[in-house]
């Protein structure tokens, strides 16, 4: 049997979120382990630090590894105001918003330096005073999606979210516009991928993403949708949107995908393997086929054997799908 290093994964990339906690101070070891899986491209996630980069940058320069994408905010910042679950590009406070734009520009600069194609961005959220997403997920698990309590709390959340969302969408568009204008002056050819998110109050939904992407301010600016399949599945199960109908509407705007499967409301599993469902994930194959950057974003419990089996099955499914699409 071939070793993992011989099982080349072609143009597919692999996120460092899989093993970064096992290599907190060892960037080379982290990347080498991913290379042993057969990946020649990595996505550097938002927990990558300057310490990691001190070892990874020489590997990039020597051509030992390619960088498909980096994940804003990059490198890692301990400030929760600019973490992955914050208002970020939608800050009402102008100083905070300007700093958020600066951090995105910084991530784009790293992407340009490393020869990456894209920066993955969490645009923001509609803030709630309480942990509404955690509360809804708790009710979902304990009483079910169709329970009266879930329906009531979800509708309350949705009403508040819909009322506040336009203001934050406008601010996010302003922030993206400023970052794109700066990148254009620098002649950086870096796509910004706004990512579908994992909490019901976070932005964008697929409908919101389309509104952002077709607005006049961002026409031709290099902003696209980053379709996170696991997150999209989770939000569909919670009732926020319908992938079956809405995916077709946003398919032309997809630049990148995060490939992983959701079991219940827990994500970052290997597609087809952990759910043991050999059909449901098929509906996302057009998004994977469309994407210019295809990144596995898996949790640490996924074994090399599971990753390899999942990838092989995915390729088989895509081959059959492509043959059908071409008829």
N, C-alpha and C positions, 0 to 999 in steps of 0.2 A: 504493500500500500504506500502511496506517496506520502511524504511528510507534509505538514501544513504549509511550509514555505513554498512547496511546489504547486500548491493548489491556488493558482493565481486567480484573483477576483476581478481582473480586467479594469474597467473604468469605475468600479464601485469603490466608495470611500468608507472609512470606519471612524467613528467618533471616539476620542480619548475618554469620554465619560465612562466607558466600559471598565477601564483598569486604572484610572488616575488615582483612586484612593489607595491602591497598592504600590504606587510609585510617587509618593508625595514629594520626594526630592531627587527623583531619578528620571529625567526626561528621556534619556537614551533608552533605558530599560523599558519604559512605557511604550515607546514607538517600536522598539525591536519586537516586543511581544505581539503587537498588532501586525507587524510585517510577517511574523511566523504563521499568522492565519492566512496569508496570501494576499494581503492588501498592500498596494503600493501608494495609496493615497490616504491621508488622514484628515479628519476635521478636528481642529484644535478647539476644544470647548472652553467655556467661560471660567473653568476652574484651573486652567493652565496658568502657571505663575512665571515670573521672571527667572526663577531657579530652573524650572523645566526648560525654558527657552534657551538658557545658556548652553544646554546640551543639544537641544533640537535644532537650533539655528545652524551649527556647523554641518549637521546631517542634511539639511535642506541645501546648503551651499554646495555640498559634495554630490548632490543628486541621489542620496540614499533613500530619500522619502519625498513625496510630493504632497503639497497642501491643497486640498480641494476647496476648503472654506475655513473661516474662523467664526467663532460665535461671540457676538457682542454681549457683555462688555469684556474686552480683551486687551491685555492680560487680566487676570483675576483682580477684582477690587473688593475689599472687605466691607465697603460702605453699603449698607442695605438700601439706601436711597437709589443706588445705581446697580442693584442686583437684578436678577432675572424676573423677580416678582415685585415690580414696583410700577409707579405711574410713568417713570422714565421719559420717553419723548412727549408725553402728554402733560407734564408738570404745568400747573397754573402759575406757580412761582417762576418768574422770568429768569432769575439767576440759576435756579435748579435746572430749568429747561435748557438754558444755554450750555450748562455743564454737561447735560445729557447728550446734546448735539456734539460737543467736543469729544466725549468718550466714543461716540459712534465714529467720528472722523478718525480718532486714534485707532480704532479697530480696523477701519478701512485702510489706513496707512500700513498696518501690519500685513493685511491681506495682500496689498500691492507689493510689498517688499518680498513676501514669500511666494508670489506667483499664484495666489489663490484666485478662484473665480468669483467668490461671493462672500458676503458677510451675512450671517443669520441674525435677525433682530427681533427681539420682543418689543413691540411698539409701546405697550402700556396697558392700562386697565381702567375700569370704572371703580373708584375706591368705595369700599363699604366700611362702616364703622365696626361691624362684627365680621367674623370669619365665615361669611355666607357660603363659600364653596365647601369648606370643611363640614359645615352644618348640613348642607344638602347631601353630600356624599355619605354622611353618617345615617341620615334618614333613608337614603337609597338602599344602603346595605342592610339596615335593620327592619325597614317596613316596606321597601320596594318602590319602584318608580311610579306605580299606579296607585299608591296609597293617597288618601285624602290629605294627609299632612304634607307629603312631598309636593303634591300639586299646588297646595296653598302657598307654601314657602317659596317654591320655584316661581310661581306667578308674581309674588311680591317682589322677588329679586328681579325678574324680567321687566316688570313695570318701571322699577327704579333705574335699571340698567338702560332701557330704551330711552328714558327721559334724559339721562345725563350723557349718553354716548356721543351725540353730535358735537358737543363742546370739546370733548377729548379727541374726537376724530379730526376736527379742524386744527387743533394744536399739534397733533401727530403729523399731519400733512405739512404744516409749517416747518416743523423740525426736520422732516425728511427732505423738504425742499432746500433748506439751508445746507444740509450735509451734501446733497447732490450737487449743488452749485459750487461748493468748495472742491469736491472731487473732480468736477468738470474743469475747473481752473488748473488743477494739478495733472489733468489728463490721465486720471486713474480709470482703468477699465474694470471696475469692480461692481458686480450686481449687489443690490441690497434685497435680501429676501425677508419679507415680514412674515413671521411664523404663526401658524395656527396654534392656539395655546391650550393649556390643560386645566384651567380654572374658569368657571362660568362667568366671572366678572372681568376676565382678561380680554384684551382686544388683540387681533380682530376675530370676529366670526367670519365665515366665508362671505356673507353679504357685506359686512364692513370692509373686508379686504378688497372686494371688487370696487366699492365706492372709493377707496383710497387710490387704487391702481388706475382708475379711469378718469380721475380728476384732472382738470386742465393744468394745474400747477406741476404735476409729475409726469406729464406726457413726454415720453422719450428720455426720461431722466435716469433710467436704469433701476427702477424699483419694481419688484416682482413679488409673487407669492411663494413662500416657502411652506410647502404642504407637509405638516407633520402628521403622519398617518395615525399613530397611536393617540395623539391628542384629539384629532378629528373624530376618531372612534369614541373616545371617552365623552366628548361634548355631545355627540349624537345620542349616546345612551342616556345622558342626563336631560336631553330634550332641547338643547340649545340650537341645533341645526340638523339638517338632513343631508348627509353626504350623497345619497343616491341621486337626489335631484340637483343639489347645488354644486356638486363636483363638476358636472358637465359645464356649468356656467363659468367656472373659474379655471378650467383646464388650460385654456390658452395663456393664462397669466403665470403658470407655474414655472419656476426656474429650478428649484431644488426640492428634494424630499428627504424627510427623516423616516427611515424604514424601521418600523417596529410594530409589535402587536400588543393589543390591550386585552387582558383577561379580566372580566368584570370591569372594575374601575382602576385597575393596576396596569401600568404600561411598561414599555421597554423590554418586552419579551421577543423571542425569535418568531417571526411569522410562520404560521402553520404548525409549529412544533409544540409550543406550550399550551395552546388552546386545543390542539388535536382536531381542529376544524380545518378541513382541506378545501373549503369552498368560500367562506365568508370574505377572506382577505383578497380574493380574486377581483373584487370590485374596485380595488385601488391600483390594479395593474396599469390602467391607462395613465394614471398620475406618475407612476414610476417610469413608464415608457416615455412620457412627455419630458420628464425632468432632465436638465442638462447636468445637474449634480445630484448623484444618488448616494446617500450616506446612511449606513446602518448606525442607529443610535440605541445601543443595547445596554442592559444593566449587567452588573458584575456576575450575577448567578448564571448567566448564559455561558455554557461550556463551548470549547472549540468544536467538539463533535456536533453540538446542536447548531452552532453558527454555520458550520459547513453544510449540514443537512438542510437547513433552512434556505441557504443561498442556492444550493443545487435545485431544490424544489421551485424556488422563485424563478430561476432561469428557465426551467422546463415550462412553467406556467406562462411566462412571458413569450417564449418561443411559439407556443400554441396560440396564444392570444394575438401575436403579431401576424401569424399566418391567416387567422380569421379576419383581422382588421384589414388586411390587404386584399381580401376577396371582394 
